[in-house]
Structures are given as structure tokens and as C-alpha cells.
Amino acid sequence: MAGLTRMTGCRAKMIDWWFSWLGDTEWYRLWHPTDHVMSAWENRVNGKYIGASHLVHEYLAAKDGALYKLRIDFHDPSETFDIAKYKASGHFAVCARPGLLEAPLHVGRLCHFIRNTD
């Protein structure tokens, strides 16, 4: 699945900052005040999200849907992309493997791919 979100005035370095800054539940709810319910981190060192796990409770289909309890394991984009092509692109990606919080099971791959535009 892919979606396009136009974020006028937002640059790739701002997205990197957001994930590095993102903290507890109060901060996570700034992104989506109704769907984001809980936020915590494991193995996060000095605000770096790569190599850390984001533990979240969130609604993915509004409050009419189920509450998902997820572990999102962030990793270096080199694990997803051909690193030479990725670096040559000049773009930025936040990559992770989402899974269930209560089970050691990844259920897919997640990538926020950011392009700076005019």
C-alpha cells in the first residue's frame, strides 16, 4: 500500500528530527490526537530511532476499528534499499518492521519515503 501526503514547507530533515524527538504518549498524540493512544520506546539511545523499538497503541481504522498494540522496530534504510542507489537519490527514508507488541512477529515492512520538493 502506498499513500502520498503533501506537506508544504516540510523538508526531509524535519521528518528525521520528528522521529528523533518523538517521545512519550503526549508527544505521539500531536501527530494524531484521536488514533494515537500510547507511546513508549525500547533500546533508544540519545534520541536515535534507528535500532530502537517504538511501542504504540493506536487505532488504524478510527475508533470504530480495533485498537492495535504494535512494536515498530526501526532499522537503517540500507536494509530496505540498494544503498548506493539510495544515497545517490538524495532522498530520505524512515524504515521499520512493524509487529505485534505481545508476540515476536513482524507483520510487514514500513517505509516513510521523503522527497524534498519545490
C-alpha positions in Angstrom: 0.0 0.0 0.0 1.2 3.5 -0.7 -0.1 6.9 0.1 1.1 10.4 -0.9 1.0 13.2 1.6 1.9 16.6 0.5 3.5 18.5 3.4 4.1 22.0 2.1 7.2 23.6 3.6 8.3 20.4 5.3 11.8 19.1 4.5 13.3 15.6 4.9 15.5 16.8 7.8 12.3 17.8 9.6 10.9 14.3 9.4 14.2 12.9 10.7 14.1 15.4 13.6 10.4 14.4 14.3 11.3 10.7 14.8 14.4 11.6 16.8 12.4 14.0 19.0 9.2 11.9 19.4 8.8 10.8 22.9 6.0 9.6 25.2 2.3 9.5 24.6 1.7 13.2 24.9 4.1 13.9 22.1 2.8 11.0 20.0 -0.7 12.3 20.2 0.4 15.6 18.5 0.6 13.5 15.3 -2.9 12.2 15.6 -4.8 13.2 18.8 -7.6 10.5 18.5 -5.9 7.5 16.9 -2.7 7.6 18.8 -3.3 6.2 22.3 0.1 5.2 23.8 3.8 5.6 23.0 6.9 4.3 24.6 10.4 3.3 23.4 12.8 0.4 23.9 16.6 0.5 23.2 16.5 4.2 22.3 19.8 5.9 22.8 20.2 9.7 22.7 17.0 10.2 20.7 18.1 7.9 17.9 15.3 5.9 16.5 17.3 3.5 14.2 17.9 0.4 16.2 15.1 1.2 18.6 11.6 -0.2 19.0 8.6 2.1 19.2 5.8 0.6 21.3 2.4 2.0 20.4 -1.3 1.5 20.9 -3.2 3.1 18.1 -6.4 2.9 16.0 -5.7 2.3 12.4 -9.3 2.5 11.2 -10.6 5.2 13.5 -12.2 4.4 16.9 -14.8 2.2 15.2 -11.9 -0.3 14.5 -9.7 -2.3 16.7 -7.0 -0.9 19.0 -3.7 -2.2 17.7 -0.8 -2.8 20.1 2.3 -2.6 18.0 6.1 -2.9 18.2 7.8 -0.9 15.4 11.4 -1.9 15.0 13.3 0.9 13.1 16.3 -0.1 11.0 18.8 1.6 8.7 17.4 2.2 5.1 20.3 0.1 3.8 18.3 -3.0 4.9 15.5 -2.0 2.6 17.2 -0.2 -0.4 20.2 -0.7 -2.6 22.4 1.6 -0.5 24.3 3.1 -3.5 21.1 3.9 -5.3 19.5 5.2 -2.1 22.4 7.6 -1.4 22.6 8.7 -5.0 18.8 9.6 -4.9 19.4 12.4 -2.3 16.1 11.4 -0.7 15.4 10.3 2.9 13.6 7.2 4.3 12.4 6.1 7.7 12.3 2.3 7.6 10.9 -0.2 10.1 9.4 -3.7 10.6 6.0 -3.4 12.4 4.7 -6.3 14.5 2.6 -7.2 17.4 3.5 -5.9 20.8 2.8 -9.1 22.6 4.4 -11.5 20.1 7.8 -11.6 18.4 6.2 -11.4 15.0 6.8 -8.9 12.2 3.7 -8.4 10.0 5.2 -6.4 7.2 7.5 -3.5 6.3 7.0 0.2 6.8 8.7 3.0 4.9 8.2 6.7 5.1 10.0 7.9 1.9 10.5 11.6 1.8 11.4 13.7 -1.1 12.3 17.4 -0.8 10.2 19.3 -3.4 9.9 22.9 -4.5 
